[in-house]
Amino acid sequence: MSYRISFKWLKRYMPRSLYGRAALILLLPMITVQLTVSVVFIQRHFEGVTEQMTGTMVLDLQYVLDLVNEAPTLETAQGFAETVAMPLQLDMALPATSETKLDSRRWYDLSGRVVEDILSSELDGVRSVILTDNQDVGVWFDTNHGLMEIEFQRQRVSASNPHQLLVWMAVLGAFMTLIAFSFLRNQLRPITRLSAASTEYGRGRIVPYHPSGANEVRLAGHAFLDMRNRIERQTQSRTMMLSGVSHDLRTPLTRLRLGLGLLDGEDVEPMVRDVDDMQHLLDAFLDFARGDAEGEAELVDPVDLGQMILADAKRMNQAVSEGEMVGEGEVALRPLAIRRAVENLIGNALRYGGEARLSVIATPRAVIFRVEDDGPGIPVDQREDAVRPFTRLDPSRNQDLGSGVGLGLAIVEDITRTHGGSLRLGESPDLGGLMADIILGR
């Protein structure tokens, strides 16, 4: 049986941004290498140096200890101690003037542990070794003439200032990290520029962009420009084709309308209605072809735009009430296109219901244009089909409401998508009919 280790739990702790992940990739190996070198190599190196220096010190201490133990009297031993203390740079007291202390050293003094172990194992009569600071070492011996205390400088048994190497490693590591991050930032900047250009284009805004950076990033940038140009050409071709067809068909429709106006009889009225329906279909085709090409993106207060749409609707005696109008600040959008999308929602609401309500909610993260009605609504399983072009819903919904062409919500969906937003269909909690939300990011 094979087991696979899952690291999905690490995803929640990983940085979300590209810079954060790049910095993690850069810093994690460097910190790991430095810690490994510090713990494994440096510590072993200083332990070896400490062992050699302490071994040399053991020879001096053993020489003094032998002289003291071989002296016939305490006075003779004291004389020997005073004679060798000066050249050996030792501070000696025989008998010891202070009380005996237990072995003492700081918990993080790793080289001190080596000193303590060597002195205790290589010398006879060692009662305690005191390593309370980085300056001095105190050793208490049991001799034939009593307790003897010897002090000497710490630098004689362990390397002085071993932390300097760690400091240099940390400083150089930080310096090299800054240099590496600056180069890494230069490599990531073209990717962020490509991401920004793609995001702006997704919101319907074309910003200047020139591919730069590594070859792979340049290839992605050129592919983005080619894709953007193809989409623009396709959009222009669609607009020109449908606009041309709609314009060319207006002339014969006008002639038909004039010709029918000269005729009398009951059979003329259905024919005039058919011409009007054809005119309505052409207008719908033209609206769908235009998409959001009307005007350029500009900073607009969405609440003010909603108030203007509401005022125009009331001027046309449409049954549209004012809903929630909250928020402030401006957002970049094409006001003519958004206005047409909202008016299209209002028209659909009034076609299938007797009352419509317009709300505009502006938050720091998004702007919502909401239109609600008291009509039959759209079933959940048909909402996805409702936004498809040339798609008609259940006949009962369209009964006695005109033939339609199935482009109403498709036009709204197209305008919303080109602004980088989304169209969400639901059920109005108050009116009971359809609730359509145009959601645009800020």
C-alpha positions as CSV (number, residue, x, y, z in Angstrom):
1,M,0.0,0.0,0.0
2,S,1.4,3.4,-1.0
3,Y,0.8,6.6,0.9
4,R,1.0,10.1,-0.5
5,I,1.9,13.1,1.6
6,S,-0.5,16.0,1.1
7,F,0.7,19.5,1.5
8,K,-2.7,21.2,0.8
9,W,-2.7,22.5,4.4
10,L,0.3,24.7,3.5
11,K,-1.7,26.7,0.9
12,R,-3.5,28.7,3.5
13,Y,-0.1,30.0,4.8
14,M,1.4,30.7,1.5
15,P,1.6,34.4,0.2
16,R,-1.0,35.3,-2.4
17,S,1.0,37.9,-4.3
18,L,3.7,37.1,-6.8
19,Y,6.2,39.3,-4.9
20,G,5.4,37.5,-1.7
21,R,6.0,34.0,-3.2
22,A,9.1,35.2,-5.0
23,A,10.5,36.6,-1.8
24,L,9.7,33.3,0.0
25,I,11.5,31.3,-2.7
26,L,14.4,33.6,-2.4
27,L,14.7,33.9,1.4
28,L,13.8,30.3,2.5
29,P,16.8,28.6,0.9
30,M,19.2,31.4,2.0
31,I,18.0,31.2,5.6
32,T,18.1,27.4,5.6
33,V,21.6,27.4,4.3
34,Q,22.8,30.0,6.8
35,L,21.3,28.1,9.7
36,T,22.7,24.8,8.6
37,V,26.2,26.3,8.1
38,S,26.0,28.1,11.5
39,V,24.8,25.1,13.5
40,V,26.8,22.3,11.7
41,F,30.0,23.8,10.4
42,I,30.6,26.9,12.6
43,Q,29.8,25.1,15.9
44,R,32.0,22.2,15.0
45,H,34.8,24.5,14.0
46,F,34.7,26.5,17.2
47,E,34.4,23.3,19.3
48,G,37.6,22.1,17.6
49,V,39.4,25.4,18.2
50,T,38.2,25.3,21.8
51,E,39.4,21.8,22.3
52,Q,42.9,22.7,21.1
53,M,43.2,25.9,23.2
54,T,41.8,24.2,26.3
55,G,44.3,21.3,25.8
56,T,47.1,23.8,25.8
57,M,45.8,25.4,29.0
58,V,45.5,21.9,30.6
59,L,49.3,21.6,30.3
60,D,49.9,24.8,32.3
61,L,47.3,24.0,34.9
62,Q,48.7,20.5,35.3
63,Y,52.2,21.9,35.7
64,V,51.0,24.3,38.5
65,L,49.0,21.5,40.2
66,D,52.0,19.2,40.2
67,L,54.2,21.8,41.8
68,V,51.7,22.5,44.5
69,N,51.1,18.8,45.3
70,E,54.9,18.0,45.4
71,A,55.7,20.9,47.7
72,P,56.5,19.6,51.3
73,T,54.8,22.5,53.1
74,L,52.0,25.0,52.4
75,E,54.6,27.9,52.5
76,T,56.7,26.2,49.8
77,A,53.6,25.5,47.7
78,Q,52.6,29.1,48.0
79,G,56.1,30.2,46.9
80,F,55.9,27.9,43.9
81,A,52.5,29.3,43.0
82,E,53.7,32.9,43.2
83,T,56.7,32.0,41.1
84,V,54.8,30.5,38.1
85,A,51.6,32.6,38.3
86,M,53.2,35.7,36.7
87,P,54.7,34.1,33.6
88,L,51.7,31.8,33.1
89,Q,49.3,34.8,33.5
90,L,47.3,33.1,36.2
91,D,45.6,34.5,39.3
92,M,46.0,31.9,42.1
93,A,44.9,31.7,45.7
94,L,46.2,29.0,48.0
95,P,44.3,28.4,50.1
96,A,41.2,29.7,48.2
97,T,39.9,33.0,49.7
98,S,36.3,32.5,48.5
99,E,33.8,29.8,49.0
100,T,33.6,26.9,46.7
101,K,31.0,27.3,43.9
102,L,29.2,24.7,41.9
103,D,29.9,24.4,38.2
104,S,28.2,27.3,36.5
105,R,27.9,28.5,32.9
106,R,25.3,30.1,30.7
107,W,22.9,27.7,28.9
108,Y,23.8,29.1,25.5
109,D,27.6,29.0,26.1
110,L,28.3,26.0,23.8
111,S,32.1,26.4,23.8
112,G,32.0,26.8,27.6
113,R,30.5,23.2,27.8
114,V,33.6,22.0,25.9
115,V,35.9,23.8,28.3
116,E,34.2,22.5,31.3
117,D,34.3,18.9,30.0
118,I,38.0,19.0,29.1
119,L,39.1,20.5,32.3
120,S,37.1,18.1,34.4
121,S,38.3,15.0,32.5
122,E,42.0,15.9,32.0
123,L,42.8,17.3,35.4
124,D,42.8,15.6,38.7
125,G,41.2,17.2,41.7
126,V,38.9,19.6,39.8
127,R,36.1,20.5,42.1
128,S,34.2,23.1,40.0
129,V,34.6,25.2,36.8
130,I,33.0,28.6,36.8
131,L,32.1,30.2,33.4
132,T,29.7,33.1,34.2
133,D,30.9,35.6,31.6
134,N,33.1,35.9,28.5
135,Q,36.0,37.5,30.4
136,D,37.3,35.0,33.0
137,V,37.4,31.3,33.9
138,G,37.6,30.1,37.5
139,V,38.7,26.6,38.5
140,W,38.7,25.2,42.0
141,F,41.2,22.3,42.8
142,D,41.6,20.0,45.7
143,T,45.4,19.8,46.5
144,N,47.5,18.3,49.2
145,H,47.6,21.7,50.9
146,G,44.0,22.6,50.7
147,L,41.6,24.2,48.2
148,M,43.3,26.2,45.5
149,E,41.5,28.7,43.2
150,I,42.9,29.6,39.8
151,E,41.5,32.3,37.4
152,F,42.6,33.1,33.9
153,Q,41.2,34.9,30.8
154,R,38.5,33.2,28.8
155,Q,40.2,34.0,25.5
156,R,42.9,31.5,26.4
157,V,40.6,28.5,26.1
158,S,38.0,29.6,23.5
159,A,38.0,31.7,20.4
160,S,37.3,35.3,21.1
161,N,34.1,37.0,19.7
162,P,32.8,33.9,17.8
163,H,29.6,35.8,17.1
164,Q,31.4,38.1,14.7
165,L,31.3,35.5,12.0
166,L,27.5,35.0,12.6
167,V,27.1,38.8,12.4
168,W,29.0,39.0,9.2
169,M,27.0,36.1,7.7
170,A,23.7,37.9,8.7
171,V,24.8,41.3,7.3
172,L,26.2,39.9,4.1
173,G,23.1,37.6,3.7
174,A,20.8,40.6,4.2
175,F,22.9,42.7,1.7
176,M,22.8,39.9,-0.9
177,T,19.1,39.4,-0.3
178,L,18.5,43.1,-1.1
179,I,20.5,42.9,-4.3
180,A,18.8,39.7,-5.3
181,F,15.3,41.1,-4.5
182,S,16.1,44.2,-6.6
183,F,17.0,42.0,-9.6
184,L,14.0,39.8,-8.9
185,R,11.7,42.9,-8.8
186,N,13.0,44.0,-12.2
187,Q,12.1,40.5,-13.6
188,L,8.6,40.5,-12.0
189,R,7.7,44.1,-13.1
190,P,6.9,43.0,-16.7
191,I,4.6,40.3,-15.3
192,T,2.7,42.8,-13.1
193,R,2.4,45.2,-16.1
194,L,1.0,42.4,-18.2
195,S,-1.4,41.5,-15.4
196,A,-2.5,45.1,-15.1
197,A,-3.0,45.5,-18.8
198,S,-5.1,42.3,-18.9
199,T,-7.2,43.4,-16.0
200,E,-7.9,46.8,-17.5
201,Y,-8.8,45.2,-20.8
202,G,-11.1,42.8,-19.0
203,R,-12.9,45.9,-17.6
204,G,-13.3,47.4,-21.1
205,R,-10.3,49.8,-21.0
206,I,-7.3,49.6,-23.3
207,V,-4.1,50.9,-21.8
208,P,-0.7,51.2,-23.5
209,Y,1.4,48.1,-23.1
210,H,4.8,47.2,-24.5
211,P,6.2,43.6,-23.9
212,S,9.4,43.6,-21.9
213,G,11.4,41.3,-19.6
214,A,12.5,37.7,-20.1
215,N,11.8,35.9,-23.4
216,E,9.0,33.9,-21.9
217,V,7.3,37.1,-20.5
218,R,7.8,38.8,-23.9
219,L,6.2,35.9,-25.7
220,A,3.2,36.1,-23.3
221,G,3.0,39.9,-23.8
222,H,3.0,39.6,-27.6
223,A,0.4,36.8,-27.4
224,F,-1.8,39.1,-25.2
225,L,-1.4,42.0,-27.8
226,D,-2.3,39.6,-30.6
227,M,-5.3,38.3,-28.8
228,R,-6.4,41.9,-27.9
229,N,-6.1,43.0,-31.5
230,R,-8.0,40.0,-32.8
231,I,-10.8,40.6,-30.4
232,E,-11.0,44.3,-31.3
233,R,-11.0,43.5,-35.0
234,Q,-13.7,40.9,-34.5
235,T,-15.8,43.3,-32.4
236,Q,-15.4,46.0,-35.0
237,S,-16.3,43.6,-37.8
238,R,-19.4,42.5,-36.0
239,T,-20.5,46.0,-35.3
240,M,-19.9,47.2,-38.9
241,M,-21.7,44.1,-40.3
242,L,-24.8,44.3,-38.2
243,S,-24.9,48.1,-38.4
244,G,-24.6,47.9,-42.2
245,V,-27.3,45.3,-42.4
246,S,-29.6,47.2,-40.0
247,H,-29.0,50.4,-41.9
248,D,-29.6,48.9,-45.3
249,L,-32.9,47.3,-44.2
250,R,-34.2,50.5,-42.8
251,T,-34.7,52.0,-46.3
252,P,-37.1,49.2,-47.6
253,L,-38.9,49.1,-44.3
254,T,-39.5,52.9,-44.6
255,R,-40.8,52.4,-48.1
256,L,-43.1,49.6,-46.9
257,R,-44.4,51.8,-44.1
258,L,-45.1,54.7,-46.5
259,G,-46.7,52.3,-49.0
260,L,-49.0,50.8,-46.4
261,G,-49.9,54.2,-45.1
262,L,-51.5,54.9,-48.5
263,L,-53.7,51.8,-48.3
264,D,-57.0,51.4,-46.6
265,G,-58.7,48.3,-45.3
266,E,-58.6,45.9,-42.4
267,D,-55.8,43.9,-43.8
268,V,-53.4,46.9,-43.6
269,E,-53.1,47.0,-39.8
270,P,-51.5,43.5,-39.3
271,M,-49.0,44.4,-42.1
272,V,-48.1,47.7,-40.4
273,R,-47.7,45.8,-37.1
274,D,-45.3,43.3,-38.8
275,V,-43.3,46.2,-40.2
276,D,-43.1,47.7,-36.7
277,D,-41.9,44.3,-35.3
278,M,-39.2,44.2,-38.0
279,Q,-38.1,47.7,-37.0
280,H,-38.0,46.6,-33.4
281,L,-35.9,43.6,-34.3
282,L,-33.4,45.7,-36.3
283,D,-33.1,48.1,-33.3
284,A,-32.4,45.1,-31.1
285,F,-29.7,43.8,-33.5
286,L,-28.1,47.2,-33.6
287,D,-28.0,47.5,-29.8
288,F,-26.5,44.1,-29.5
289,A,-23.9,44.9,-32.2
290,R,-22.9,48.2,-30.5
291,G,-22.1,46.4,-27.2
292,D,-20.4,49.0,-25.0
293,A,-18.7,50.7,-27.9
294,E,-20.5,54.0,-27.2
295,G,-18.2,56.5,-25.7
296,E,-15.0,56.2,-23.7
297,A,-14.5,55.1,-20.1
298,E,-14.7,58.0,-17.7
299,L,-15.1,58.5,-13.9
300,V,-18.7,58.6,-13.0
301,D,-20.6,58.8,-9.8
302,P,-22.8,55.6,-10.0
303,V,-25.5,57.0,-7.6
304,D,-25.8,60.2,-9.8
305,L,-26.1,58.0,-12.9
306,G,-28.8,56.0,-11.3
307,Q,-30.7,59.2,-10.3
308,M,-30.5,60.4,-13.9
309,I,-31.9,57.1,-15.3
310,L,-34.7,57.2,-12.7
311,A,-35.6,60.8,-13.6
312,D,-35.8,60.0,-17.3
313,A,-37.9,57.0,-16.6
314,K,-40.4,59.0,-14.6
315,R,-40.4,61.7,-17.3
316,M,-41.6,59.0,-19.7
317,N,-44.3,58.0,-17.2
318,Q,-42.8,54.6,-16.5
319,A,-43.8,52.9,-13.3
320,V,-40.3,52.9,-11.8
321,S,-39.7,53.6,-8.1
322,E,-36.6,54.6,-6.3
323,G,-34.9,51.9,-4.2
324,E,-31.7,52.0,-2.2
325,M,-29.3,54.7,-3.3
326,V,-26.2,54.5,-1.1
327,G,-22.5,55.0,-1.5
328,E,-20.2,57.6,-2.8
329,G,-17.1,58.0,-5.0
330,E,-16.5,57.6,-8.7
331,V,-15.9,54.6,-10.8
332,A,-14.5,54.3,-14.3
333,L,-17.1,53.1,-16.8
334,R,-18.9,53.9,-20.1
335,P,-21.9,55.8,-18.9
336,L,-23.9,55.5,-22.2
337,A,-23.4,51.7,-22.3
338,I,-24.3,51.2,-18.6
339,R,-27.3,53.5,-19.0
340,R,-28.5,51.5,-21.9
341,A,-28.0,48.2,-20.0
342,V,-30.0,49.6,-17.0
343,E,-32.8,51.0,-19.2
344,N,-33.0,47.6,-20.9
345,L,-33.5,45.9,-17.5
346,I,-36.2,48.4,-16.7
347,G,-37.9,47.8,-20.0
348,N,-37.9,44.1,-19.4
349,A,-39.2,44.6,-15.9
350,L,-42.1,46.7,-17.1
351,R,-42.8,44.3,-19.9
352,Y,-43.3,41.3,-17.7
353,G,-44.5,43.2,-14.6
354,G,-46.5,46.2,-13.5
355,E,-43.9,47.9,-11.4
356,A,-40.1,48.2,-11.4
357,R,-37.6,49.5,-8.8
358,L,-34.1,50.8,-9.4
359,S,-31.4,50.7,-6.7
360,V,-27.7,51.7,-6.8
361,I,-25.3,50.4,-4.1
362,A,-21.7,51.6,-4.2
363,T,-19.3,49.9,-1.8
364,P,-15.5,50.2,-1.6
365,R,-15.1,47.0,-3.6
366,A,-18.0,47.0,-6.1
367,V,-20.9,48.9,-7.6
368,I,-24.3,47.2,-8.0
369,F,-27.1,48.5,-10.3
370,R,-30.2,46.6,-9.2
371,V,-33.6,46.4,-11.0
372,E,-36.5,44.5,-9.4
373,D,-40.0,43.9,-10.7
374,D,-43.3,42.2,-9.6
375,G,-43.6,39.9,-12.6
376,P,-43.4,36.1,-12.8
377,G,-39.6,36.1,-12.6
378,I,-37.3,33.5,-14.2
379,P,-37.0,30.0,-12.9
380,V,-33.6,29.0,-11.5
381,D,-33.0,26.4,-14.2
382,Q,-33.7,28.9,-17.0
383,R,-31.6,31.8,-15.8
384,E,-28.5,30.6,-17.6
385,D,-30.4,30.3,-20.8
386,A,-32.0,33.7,-20.3
387,V,-28.7,35.6,-21.0
388,R,-27.9,33.8,-24.2
389,P,-28.4,35.7,-27.4
390,F,-31.5,34.8,-29.4
391,T,-32.9,32.6,-26.7
392,R,-36.5,32.7,-25.7
393,L,-37.8,31.4,-22.5
394,D,-41.0,29.4,-21.7
395,P,-43.8,30.7,-24.0
396,S,-46.0,31.4,-21.0
397,R,-43.6,34.1,-20.0
398,N,-43.9,35.8,-23.4
399,Q,-47.6,35.3,-23.9
400,D,-49.3,38.5,-25.3
401,L,-46.1,40.4,-24.8
402,G,-44.8,40.7,-28.3
403,S,-42.6,38.3,-30.2
404,G,-39.2,39.6,-29.0
405,V,-35.9,38.5,-30.3
406,G,-34.2,37.2,-27.2
407,L,-31.5,39.9,-27.0
408,G,-32.7,41.9,-24.0
409,L,-30.6,40.3,-21.2
410,A,-27.9,39.2,-23.7
411,I,-27.2,42.9,-24.4
412,V,-27.0,43.6,-20.6
413,E,-24.7,40.6,-20.2
414,D,-22.4,41.7,-23.0
415,I,-22.1,45.3,-21.7
416,T,-21.5,44.0,-18.1
417,R,-18.8,41.5,-19.2
418,T,-16.9,44.1,-21.2
419,H,-16.8,46.2,-18.1
420,G,-15.2,43.3,-16.2
421,G,-18.4,42.7,-14.2
422,S,-21.2,40.1,-14.0
423,L,-24.9,39.9,-14.4
424,R,-26.7,38.1,-11.5
425,L,-30.3,37.0,-11.7
426,G,-32.4,36.2,-8.6
427,E,-35.7,36.7,-7.0
428,S,-36.8,40.0,-5.5
429,P,-37.5,39.5,-1.7
430,D,-40.1,42.4,-1.7
431,L,-41.7,42.5,-5.1
432,G,-41.6,38.8,-5.7
433,G,-40.5,39.0,-9.3
434,L,-37.1,39.1,-11.0
435,M,-34.1,40.8,-9.4
436,A,-31.3,41.6,-11.9
437,D,-27.9,42.9,-10.5
438,I,-25.2,44.5,-12.7
439,I,-22.1,44.0,-10.5
440,L,-19.0,46.1,-11.5
441,G,-15.7,45.9,-9.6
442,R,-14.0,49.1,-8.5
